[in-house]
């Protein structure tokens, strides 16, 4: 479903380790980190409506627009 799969981790476990490491680094630097569960159907619709590829930039934009 994503257009940047070549830049993604090979497994969920690899991604999760990286996520936890990055989250801890950001917290240690004073950032407030909010966890979001992304509804993939809503992400797909969002990207389609805006003419975006489903990639890291679009995922970040989508999450930043969640209220």
N, C-alpha and C positions, 0 to 999 in steps of 0.2 A: 504494500500500500504506500510505501514511502519512496521518494525519488532519490534519496541519498544513501541507499543501503550499503554502498561500498565504504562509506565513512563511519558506519555504525559498528558496534561491537559484534563479535561472532556469536555471543550467547547472552541471554538475559542475566546470567550470573556475572559475566564479565562487566556488563553495563551496570549492574547493581553495585558491584564493588567500586567502580569508578564514580558512580553517583554518590555513594556514602563518603568516599574520600573527598570529593569536591565539596560536598555539603559541609563536611567538618572543617575544611580549610576556610570556606566562606564565613562560617560561624565564628571561627577563631579570629577572623579579621574584623568582626563586628557587624557583619551583614545579618539581616533577618532573612531566613530562608523559609519559604512557604512551599509545602508539598502539594501538588495537584495531581489528580487522576484525570487524564485526558480522555474524553469520550472520542474515540476514533471516528465514529460516524459524523460527529459535529465538526471535528477537524477537517475531514474530507469535504464536507459541505462548505465550510469556511473558505478553504483553499479554492474550491471550485468557483464559489461566488466572487472571489477576489482575483481569480486568474493566476493563482500562485502554485508553484510546485510544492509538493508536500516534503519539505526539507527542514533542516534545523532552524533556519531563519523564520520560516512560516510557523513552525511549532512555537518558537519563542514569541512571535507576534500574537499568535492565537492565545497563548496563556496570559500574556500581558493585557489582553482585552477582556479576560474573564473578570466579572464583577461579583 
